[in-house]
Amino acid sequence: MKRIGVTGHRNIPAEAYGHIRAAIAAVLRTQTESVEALSSLAAGADQLFAVLALDRGARLTAVIPSGDYEDDFDDPTELDGYRRLKDRATLEVRMAFPHSTDEAYYAAGTYIADHCDRLLAVWDGRPARGLGGTGDIVRYARERGKPVTVIWCDGVERA
């Protein structure tokens, strides 16, 4: 079984969404063996990846950063998406953090990087805005020799 993990931005600009969705779907279509998808199910890239992977028949592993992770969702639609995806997960891995902190996000991201065969990064190439951000996880994965596929839309700036 091939294990593909995701790290990515929570806010995907509207003008990049279609390109990013198509690129993730294309990566998933190239897989000839069964896939385990690892995601923290955050809004944005994580949820998009999880939905597309499940649509392709992948098994989903939800990597939950903290005990109060649900409190981090400000948008009810994004929280609902998180709950629906978590309910469809084959496996749930919960980090040992009671509260959502940068350290909890970093732990979840490094867990995904450590346990995948390939990391998809929906990333604009800029430094992380806080510990555990996409840039940090990409650097961590690369330092460990993990294959990282960066997906972004040239010319699009993230807010």
N, C-alpha and C positions, 0 to 999 in steps of 0.2 A: 504494500500500500504506500502510495506517495503522500507525504505530509506537506501541505502548503500552508504557510502562515501569512498573516497580513498585519501590516502596520500602516497607518495613514491618518490623514487629516480628518477632523470632524466636520469641518466646513469645506465642502467642495464647491467652487464657484459654478454657477449655473451654466456658464459657457463652456466649462470643461467636463461637466457631468456625463454627457453622451459619449465623449471620447474615452473617458476613464471606464465607464461601464462596458463599452465595447472591448477595450483592451483587457480588462479582467476576464470577460467572457471568452476572449480568444485564448488566453493562457489556459483556462480551464478546459476548453475544447481540445487542446493539444495533448491532454493527458490520456494515455492509452490504458493505464491501470486505474484501479479504484483510488479515490482520493479521500484523505482526512483533512478537513479544513480547520485551522486553528484561528480563533478570533476572540477578541475581548468584547465584541458586540457593541462597541461605542457607536454613537451616531456617526454618520458619514461613511468613510471608507470601510470600516469594520463591518457595519451592517450590510452595505452593498455587496461586499465580497461574500458574506455568509449567505445572503439570499441567492446569489448567482451560483455558489457552490452547491447549495441544497437543491436548486433547480436542476443541476447536472448530476444529481444522485450521490453527492459526497456525504460522508459522515461529518458531523460538526462537533468540534470540541470547543466549548465555551470556557475561556480563561478569564475568570472574574477577579478583578484587582482587589476588592475589599468587601467587607460585610455590608457596608452601607452604599454600595455602588449605585443602586437605583436612585438614591438621593441626588446623584450628580446629573440626572437628566432633568433639564428645565422645561423641555418641550414634551407635552403629553404624547404626541405622535411618536417621537423618538423613543420614549419610555415604553410605549406599547410595542414598537418594533423590537426593542430589546427583549421584552418579556416573551413575545411570540417566538423569537429565534432561540432564546434560552430553553423554552419548552420543547423545541425540536432538536436540541442538542443530544447527541448520543452519550457524551461525557461532559461533565462539568468539573473544572479544576478551579479551586478558590485559593487565592493567595492569602497568607496568614496576616492580613492587615484589617483591623476593625473599621478603619476609616479610609476614605478615598483621599490619598495624598500623592504627591509626585513620586514618592518612593514606591507606593503601591502600583502606580502605573508603570514605573520602570520595571518592577518585578514581573508584572504580567507580560510586558513587552519582551523582556529577556527570556522569560519562560517560553514564549512562542518562538523566539529566534533559536533557542536551544533545542526545541523539540520538533522543528520542521526541517524538511529536506531542501526547501526553497522558500524564500521570503518575498512576498509581493509588497512593495512600498508605494503607496499612493502619496507621493512626496514631491513638493515643489523645489527640493534641493537646498532649501534654506535651513539654518540652524534651528534646533528645537527651541520652543518658546518657554519651556520648563523641563525639568528632569523627567525623562520618560516619554518625551515627545518623539515624533517620527524620526527626526534627524539623529537622536540618541540611539534609537533601536537599529537604524540602518548602520550606523558606525559600529555598534556592538556586534551585529551579525557579520559585517565585513571583517572585523578584527578576528573573528573565529572561523573565517573561511567559508561562511555560508553563501550560497548563490543568492544574490538579491536582484530582483527585477523591479526597476523603478518605472512607475506609470505616472505620467503627468501630461498636460497639454501645453506644448510650447507657446510662449507668449501670454499665458494666463497668469495673473498675479492673484495670490490668495489674500483675502482681507486680513 
